[in-house]
Amino acid sequence: MLMALVAGCRQEAPELAARWHSAGADGLRSQTGAQGLRLLLSHSNAPVLAGRLRPKAARAALEWLAGSAAADATVTQAQPLVADLLDHESAGEVWRRGDGAREVFVAVRITAERAPLWNDRFPALVKPLAPGLAGAWVSAEKGWLFAVSPSDSPRAKTFRSRVLGTVANPSRLLDLETAPGAFPGFRAVAEATNGAVAWSGTLTQPGMAELKLDAWQYPTNAIYDPLVSLTAVRGVSPRLLSLLGLDRHFHGQEIGQAYQWAQQESPFQTYAVVHVGQPAKVLDSANAELARLYSTNGEPGRLDGMVMYDPEKQILGLSCAPGPLPMLTGPENRGPGFLGFSMFRRQRSVQPVPAELLQQLQQPGLVLYDWEITSENFTHWWANLQVRDISLGLRPAPGDGPASQWLSDSLAKVDNTVTQVRQTGPGTFSWSRKAPAGLTAFEWVLLGRWLDPALPRASRAQRPGRSASPVAAPMGLPEAPAREASKSAPAAKPKP
């Protein structure tokens, strides 16, 4: 009985799900140590994009809290509160109780005049998260507005004391902590210093074994200068692939090392290689998947494109339109080795990668090293992901759209961004970054595409005639809902 009682109490003990302290847009605009962020927030398109961000951020926050879809009316109700959190300095904690309820504590540095709005909307928004518990309260104190639910939680008093006792640090942009769950636990601190944003933090995944870190074996015959970016990863286990949602493409195989780089010549000079034990197995699977999705016969529910596979030479290509030709290639002996991806044929060059760049890979415990010229790599990622949209039958956001212009103008002169991840123990990693604009080019592009997304094209039945063939997805295999298997187009061998 005593053991049962102790177990029950342990189950009810709340656990921290997330904690943050943010400078908000006001704090970012006032930064003198991170000019890149100031340019992004002062751009003429920033207000339009902020208007798009608020409903999206409100929906994302509500659905994360509840673990289910949020009604449109609830999102509308939450938007003014989310706008306050995005615009001003804020702090917060979310706790998970053993019975499934959520405790939510929020503080935002706004005047007491906003209290009536928060007092009207906050209790209604959090009530479904903690049914049966004490209600919520909103109060103003020392320049902060506190919103707390449930009102009698002892953790609410601790939260209030912590916020009121925090010493202001103008250069501190963000403190963020999330507990392990569907993704690894995450800890991040961002500070503006010396014209850039300096990040530091940790990643934790309980139960993960220590990664095996073999010596780097980069493909020196494939990577050459001048480079726009270089990413090197090693020790990618099946467990990590599963966390990233990529395990089905590699059929449980462990990836020894992976490299992705971009050349300066054009946005489509983007390449990647992955070392696997059975590249042929991955190619066979990719061929079957692409043949199921693409056809040249105008079949309903199929995308326009010709799949070309030569199992002897281990070459898989997708011909969709003049220009880029997405291609996977493996070793001709079908043995272990690098599986390569390209959009354009790789040019031959005698300019080796700078020795000082490759020397960075020799740091002890290094799992990931990512270097880029952010202004140039942004152009690569934006163009490549637009091609992906077209290949999937989508209509990409226009190049002169508000998000594209915002990022093109603001990132035009952003220089080097470097991110590093080191293994410090089983399931434990430290990471750091120095970034003039805070994020990498890829992360800025993802944000821009979230704010200005691609839209579905008209179906074949709605089009007056057959459309031009789309271009294939540049990164990975295209995702598509399961369909009844249909007869694939005859495979054609590509020219070697």
RORO-543579 format. One record per residue (C-alpha): x, y, z; residue in one letter; chain; residue number from 1. Coordinates in steps of 0.2 Angstrom, whole numbers. Example, Ala and Ser with C-alpha at 12.3 -4.5 7.8 and 13.67 -1.06 7.14 Angstrom:
BEGIN
REC    xx    yy    zz r c   k
REC    62   -22    39 A A   1
REC    68    -5    36 S A   2
This chain:
BEGIN
REC    xx    yy    zz r c   k
REC     0     0     0 M A   1
REC    14    12     5 L A   2
REC    23     8   -12 M A   3
REC     7    11   -22 A A   4
REC     4    28   -12 L A   5
REC    22    34   -16 V A   6
REC    20    29   -34 A A   7
REC     4    38   -36 G A   8
REC    12    54   -28 C A   9
REC    27    52   -40 R A  10
REC    15    51   -55 Q A  11
REC     6    67   -49 E A  12
REC    22    77   -47 A A  13
REC    23    91   -60 P A  14
REC    37    91   -72 E A  15
REC    44   107   -81 L A  16
REC    39   106   -99 A A  17
REC    47   123  -105 A A  18
REC    54   139   -98 R A  19
REC    59   155  -106 W A  20
REC    64   173  -104 H A  21
REC    64   184  -120 S A  22
REC    69   201  -124 A A  23
REC    55   203  -137 G A  24
REC    55   213  -153 A A  25
REC    57   229  -142 D A  26
REC    73   222  -135 G A  27
REC    80   216  -152 L A  28
REC    77   233  -160 R A  29
REC    87   242  -146 S A  30
REC   102   230  -149 Q A  31
REC   118   239  -153 T A  32
REC   128   222  -153 G A  33
REC   118   213  -166 A A  34
REC   115   225  -181 Q A  35
REC   109   211  -192 G A  36
REC    94   208  -181 L A  37
REC    90   227  -181 R A  38
REC    90   227  -200 L A  39
REC    78   213  -200 L A  40
REC    66   221  -188 L A  41
REC    67   239  -196 S A  42
REC    63   233  -214 H A  43
REC    48   240  -222 S A  44
REC    40   223  -224 N A  45
REC    42   218  -206 A A  46
REC    25   225  -200 P A  47
REC    16   215  -214 V A  48
REC    25   199  -209 L A  49
REC    23   202  -190 A A  50
REC     4   202  -194 G A  51
REC     6   185  -202 R A  52
REC    16   179  -188 L A  53
REC     4   182  -174 R A  54
REC   -10   170  -179 P A  55
REC     2   157  -184 K A  56
REC    12   159  -167 A A  57
REC    -4   159  -158 A A  58
REC   -10   143  -166 R A  59
REC     7   134  -164 A A  60
REC     7   139  -145 A A  61
REC   -11   133  -141 L A  62
REC    -8   117  -151 E A  63
REC     8   113  -142 W A  64
REC     0   117  -125 L A  65
REC   -16   106  -128 A A  66
REC    -8    93  -139 G A  67
REC   -23    95  -151 S A  68
REC   -29   106  -165 A A  69
REC   -35   123  -160 A A  70
REC   -51   131  -165 A A  71
REC   -51   146  -176 D A  72
REC   -61   156  -163 A A  73
REC   -48   151  -149 T A  74
REC   -34   157  -160 V A  75
REC   -42   174  -163 T A  76
REC   -45   176  -145 Q A  77
REC   -27   172  -141 A A  78
REC   -19   183  -154 Q A  79
REC   -18   200  -144 P A  80
REC   -10   191  -129 L A  81
REC     3   182  -141 V A  82
REC     7   199  -149 A A  83
REC    11   206  -132 D A  84
REC    23   191  -128 L A  85
REC    31   193  -145 L A  86
REC    33   212  -144 D A  87
REC    39   215  -127 H A  88
REC    51   207  -114 E A  89
REC    42   191  -107 S A  90
REC    45   176   -96 A A  91
REC    36   160   -94 G A  92
REC    35   142   -87 E A  93
REC    24   128   -92 V A  94
REC    22   112   -81 W A  95
REC    15    95   -84 R A  96
REC     5    87   -71 R A  97
REC     3    68   -69 G A  98
REC   -15    69   -72 D A  99
REC   -12    78   -89 G A 100
REC   -16    95   -84 A A 101
REC    -5   110   -88 R A 102
REC     1   124   -76 E A 103
REC     5   140   -86 V A 104
REC    14   155   -79 F A 105
REC    17   170   -89 V A 106
REC    25   188   -86 A A 107
REC    26   201   -99 V A 108
REC    33   219   -97 R A 109
REC    18   230  -101 I A 110
REC     8   243   -93 T A 111
REC    -7   239   -81 A A 112
REC   -19   246   -94 E A 113
REC   -18   229  -103 R A 114
REC   -23   220   -88 A A 115
REC   -42   220   -92 P A 116
REC   -39   212  -109 L A 117
REC   -28   198  -101 W A 118
REC   -40   196   -87 N A 119
REC   -54   193   -99 D A 120
REC   -45   181  -111 R A 121
REC   -32   172  -101 F A 122
REC   -43   162   -89 P A 123
REC   -54   156  -104 A A 124
REC   -39   151  -114 L A 125
REC   -31   141  -100 V A 126
REC   -46   133   -92 K A 127
REC   -47   118  -104 P A 128
REC   -28   115   -99 L A 129
REC   -32   112   -81 A A 130
REC   -50   107   -78 P A 131
REC   -55   105   -60 G A 132
REC   -41   115   -54 L A 133
REC   -41   132   -46 A A 134
REC   -44   147   -58 G A 135
REC   -32   159   -65 A A 136
REC   -27   177   -60 W A 137
REC   -20   192   -68 V A 138
REC   -11   206   -58 S A 139
REC     2   220   -62 A A 140
REC    17   223   -51 E A 141
REC    33   233   -53 K A 142
REC    31   235   -72 G A 143
REC    26   217   -75 W A 144
REC     9   209   -79 L A 145
REC     8   192   -72 F A 146
REC    -5   179   -78 A A 147
REC    -5   163   -69 V A 148
REC   -15   146   -69 S A 149
REC   -19   138   -57 P A 150
REC   -20   152   -45 S A 151
REC   -15   142   -30 D A 152
REC     0   133   -37 S A 153
REC    16   135   -26 P A 154
REC    26   135   -42 R A 155
REC    17   152   -46 A A 156
REC    24   160   -31 K A 157
REC    42   154   -36 T A 158
REC    40   160   -54 F A 159
REC    34   177   -48 R A 160
REC    49   179   -36 S A 161
REC    61   173   -50 R A 162
REC    55   186   -63 V A 163
REC    55   201   -50 L A 164
REC    72   196   -44 G A 165
REC    80   195   -62 T A 166
REC    93   208   -65 V A 167
REC    91   217   -82 A A 168
REC   104   212   -95 N A 169
REC   102   222  -111 P A 170
REC   113   211  -121 S A 171
REC   103   195  -116 R A 172
REC    91   191  -130 L A 173
REC    84   174  -125 L A 174
REC    85   160  -112 D A 175
REC    75   144  -117 L A 176
REC    73   127  -110 E A 177
REC    62   113  -115 T A 178
REC    61    95  -108 A A 179
REC    64    79  -118 P A 180
REC    49    72  -126 G A 181
REC    46    69  -144 A A 182
REC    62    79  -147 F A 183
REC    78    80  -137 P A 184
REC    78    92  -122 G A 185
REC    85   109  -127 F A 186
REC    93   123  -118 R A 187
REC    99   139  -127 A A 188
REC   106   156  -122 V A 189
REC   108   170  -134 A A 190
REC   117   186  -131 E A 191
REC   121   200  -143 A A 192
REC   140   203  -143 T A 193
REC   153   210  -155 N A 194
REC   141   213  -169 G A 195
REC   134   195  -169 A A 196
REC   123   184  -159 V A 197
REC   132   171  -148 A A 198
REC   123   155  -144 W A 199
REC   127   142  -131 S A 200
REC   117   127  -125 G A 201
REC   114   109  -123 T A 202
REC   104    94  -131 L A 203
REC    99    79  -120 T A 204
REC    90    63  -125 Q A 205
REC    89    51  -110 P A 206
REC    92    33  -114 G A 207
REC   103    37  -130 M A 208
REC   119    27  -130 A A 209
REC   135    37  -133 E A 210
REC   138    39  -152 L A 211
REC   152    31  -161 K A 212
REC   163    44  -168 L A 213
REC   175    37  -181 D A 214
REC   188    48  -189 A A 215
REC   182    60  -202 W A 216
REC   184    54  -220 Q A 217
REC   178    69  -230 Y A 218
REC   177    66  -249 P A 219
REC   191    77  -254 T A 220
REC   189    73  -273 N A 221
REC   171    80  -272 A A 222
REC   172    96  -261 I A 223
REC   182   110  -269 Y A 224
REC   183   129  -267 D A 225
REC   176   142  -269 P A 226
REC   163   136  -256 L A 227
REC   147   145  -249 V A 228
REC   144   132  -236 S A 229
REC   150   116  -228 L A 230
REC   141   105  -216 T A 231
REC   149    89  -209 A A 232
REC   140    76  -197 V A 233
REC   146    60  -190 R A 234
REC   139    47  -178 G A 235
REC   121    48  -185 V A 236
REC   113    32  -177 S A 237
REC    96    24  -182 P A 238
REC    89    31  -166 R A 239
REC    94    49  -171 L A 240
REC    87    46  -189 L A 241
REC    71    40  -181 S A 242
REC    70    57  -171 L A 243
REC    72    66  -187 L A 244
REC    59    56  -196 G A 245
REC    72    49  -209 L A 246
REC    73    31  -203 D A 247
REC    61    24  -216 R A 248
REC    73    31  -230 H A 249
REC    88    21  -224 F A 250
REC    79     5  -217 H A 251
REC    88     5  -201 G A 252
REC   106     8  -207 Q A 253
REC   118    18  -197 E A 254
REC   125    33  -206 I A 255
REC   143    34  -203 G A 256
REC   146    52  -209 Q A 257
REC   137    65  -220 A A 258
REC   142    80  -229 Y A 259
REC   133    94  -237 Q A 260
REC   140   109  -246 W A 261
REC   136   123  -259 A A 262
REC   148   130  -272 Q A 263
REC   148   148  -277 Q A 264
REC   144   146  -296 E A 265
REC   125   145  -295 S A 266
REC   111   142  -282 P A 267
REC   109   124  -289 F A 268
REC   127   119  -286 Q A 269
REC   122   111  -270 T A 270
REC   128    93  -266 Y A 271
REC   127    80  -252 A A 272
REC   135    63  -248 V A 273
REC   130    51  -235 V A 274
REC   140    35  -230 H A 275
REC   129    20  -228 V A 276
REC   133     1  -228 G A 277
REC   120    -3  -242 Q A 278
REC   118    12  -254 P A 279
REC   110     0  -267 A A 280
REC    96    -4  -254 K A 281
REC    92    15  -252 V A 282
REC    92    18  -271 L A 283
REC    81     3  -275 D A 284
REC    68    10  -262 S A 285
REC    70    28  -268 A A 286
REC    66    22  -286 N A 287
REC    51    12  -281 A A 288
REC    44    28  -271 E A 289
REC    48    40  -285 L A 290
REC    40    28  -298 A A 291
REC    24    28  -288 R A 292
REC    23    47  -287 L A 293
REC    29    53  -304 Y A 294
REC    22    49  -321 S A 295
REC    23    56  -339 T A 296
REC     6    50  -344 N A 297
REC    -5    63  -335 G A 298
REC   -12    51  -323 E A 299
REC   -23    58  -310 P A 300
REC   -15    60  -293 G A 301
REC     3    58  -301 R A 302
REC    16    71  -303 L A 303
REC    24    76  -319 D A 304
REC    41    68  -322 G A 305
REC    51    53  -328 M A 306
REC    60    42  -316 V A 307
REC    77    36  -324 M A 308
REC    86    22  -314 Y A 309
REC   101    12  -319 D A 310
REC   104    -1  -306 P A 311
REC   121    -7  -314 E A 312
REC   129    10  -313 K A 313
REC   119    15  -297 Q A 314
REC   112    31  -304 I A 315
REC    94    37  -300 L A 316
REC    88    53  -309 G A 317
REC    71    62  -310 L A 318
REC    68    72  -326 S A 319
REC    55    85  -324 C A 320
REC    60   101  -333 A A 321
REC    75   109  -342 P A 322
REC    88   114  -329 G A 323
REC    91   105  -313 P A 324
REC    91    86  -313 L A 325
REC    90    79  -296 P A 326
REC   101    63  -295 M A 327
REC   106    50  -282 L A 328
REC   122    40  -286 T A 329
REC   130    26  -277 G A 330
REC   146    16  -279 P A 331
REC   145     5  -294 E A 332
REC   150   -11  -285 N A 333
REC   134    -9  -274 R A 334
REC   145   -10  -259 G A 335
REC   147     1  -244 P A 336
REC   151    19  -248 G A 337
REC   145    37  -251 F A 338
REC   128    39  -258 L A 339
REC   128    56  -267 G A 340
REC   114    69  -271 F A 341
REC   116    83  -284 S A 342
REC   105    95  -293 M A 343
REC   118    99  -307 F A 344
REC   133    90  -313 R A 345
REC   147    93  -302 R A 346
REC   161   103  -310 Q A 347
REC   179    98  -309 R A 348
REC   191   109  -300 S A 349
REC   209   109  -294 V A 350
REC   205   122  -280 Q A 351
REC   206   112  -263 P A 352
REC   195   116  -248 V A 353
REC   205   128  -237 P A 354
REC   215   118  -224 A A 355
REC   210   129  -210 E A 356
REC   192   125  -213 L A 357
REC   195   106  -213 L A 358
REC   206   108  -198 Q A 359
REC   190   113  -188 Q A 360
REC   184    95  -189 L A 361
REC   198    89  -178 Q A 362
REC   190    96  -162 Q A 363
REC   188    82  -149 P A 364
REC   170    76  -148 G A 365
REC   164    86  -163 L A 366
REC   148    78  -170 V A 367
REC   142    93  -181 L A 368
REC   151   107  -189 Y A 369
REC   142   120  -200 D A 370
REC   150   135  -209 W A 371
REC   142   146  -221 E A 372
REC   142   163  -229 I A 373
REC   124   167  -224 T A 374
REC   121   180  -237 S A 375
REC   125   168  -252 E A 376
REC   119   152  -244 N A 377
REC   102   161  -242 F A 378
REC   100   162  -261 T A 379
REC   104   144  -262 H A 380
REC    92   137  -250 W A 381
REC    78   149  -256 W A 382
REC    80   143  -274 A A 383
REC    82   125  -270 N A 384
REC    66   124  -259 L A 385
REC    56   133  -273 Q A 386
REC    62   119  -285 V A 387
REC    55   107  -272 R A 388
REC    39   116  -271 D A 389
REC    37   115  -290 I A 390
REC    41    96  -290 S A 391
REC    27    93  -278 L A 392
REC    14   102  -288 G A 393
REC    14   118  -277 L A 394
REC    15   136  -282 R A 395
REC    30   144  -273 P A 396
REC    29   161  -265 A A 397
REC    35   174  -278 P A 398
REC    52   180  -278 G A 399
REC    46   198  -275 D A 400
REC    34   192  -261 G A 401
REC    36   201  -244 P A 402
REC    46   187  -235 A A 403
REC    58   185  -250 S A 404
REC    61   204  -251 Q A 405
REC    63   205  -232 W A 406
REC    76   192  -231 L A 407
REC    85   196  -247 S A 408
REC    87   214  -242 D A 409
REC    91   211  -223 S A 410
REC   103   196  -226 L A 411
REC   112   204  -241 A A 412
REC   128   208  -232 K A 413
REC   128   195  -218 V A 414
REC   145   186  -217 D A 415
REC   150   170  -209 N A 416
REC   139   159  -197 T A 417
REC   147   144  -188 V A 418
REC   137   131  -178 T A 419
REC   146   117  -168 Q A 420
REC   139   102  -159 V A 421
REC   150    91  -147 R A 422
REC   146    75  -138 Q A 423
REC   149    77  -119 T A 424
REC   142    60  -114 G A 425
REC   128    47  -118 P A 426
REC   114    57  -125 G A 427
REC   121    73  -120 T A 428
REC   128    87  -132 F A 429
REC   134   104  -130 S A 430
REC   132   117  -145 W A 431
REC   137   134  -149 S A 432
REC   135   146  -163 R A 433
REC   141   163  -169 K A 434
REC   129   171  -181 A A 435
REC   128   190  -187 P A 436
REC   109   188  -189 A A 437
REC   106   175  -176 G A 438
REC   100   161  -187 L A 439
REC   107   151  -201 T A 440
REC   102   154  -219 A A 441
REC    92   138  -219 F A 442
REC    83   143  -203 E A 443
REC    78   160  -210 W A 444
REC    72   152  -226 V A 445
REC    61   141  -216 L A 446
REC    54   155  -206 L A 447
REC    51   165  -222 G A 448
REC    42   150  -230 R A 449
REC    31   148  -215 W A 450
REC    26   167  -216 L A 451
REC    24   166  -235 D A 452
REC    20   148  -239 P A 453
REC    19   139  -256 A A 454
REC     1   136  -262 L A 455
REC    -7   121  -271 P A 456
REC    -8   122  -290 R A 457
REC   -24   119  -299 A A 458
REC   -27   100  -303 S A 459
REC   -25    93  -320 R A 460
REC   -44    93  -322 A A 461
REC   -45   112  -318 Q A 462
REC   -31   116  -330 R A 463
REC   -35   121  -348 P A 464
REC   -20   110  -355 G A 465
REC    -6   100  -349 R A 466
REC     6   111  -338 S A 467
REC    25   112  -340 A A 468
REC    33    98  -330 S A 469
REC    38   103  -313 P A 470
REC    56   102  -306 V A 471
REC    60    88  -294 A A 472
REC    63    90  -275 A A 473
REC    81    95  -271 P A 474
REC    82    88  -253 M A 475
REC    77    70  -249 G A 476
REC    62    61  -256 L A 477
REC    46    69  -258 P A 478
REC    32    66  -245 E A 479
REC    15    61  -251 A A 480
REC     0    52  -244 P A 481
REC    -1    34  -247 A A 482
REC   -10    30  -263 R A 483
REC   -16    14  -271 E A 484
REC    -1     7  -281 A A 485
REC    -2    11  -299 S A 486
REC     8     6  -315 K A 487
REC    24    16  -316 S A 488
REC    31    24  -331 A A 489
REC    44    14  -340 P A 490
REC    61    18  -333 A A 491
REC    74    26  -345 A A 492
REC    92    24  -342 K A 493
REC   101    41  -340 P A 494
REC   116    45  -350 K A 495
REC   132    42  -340 P A 496
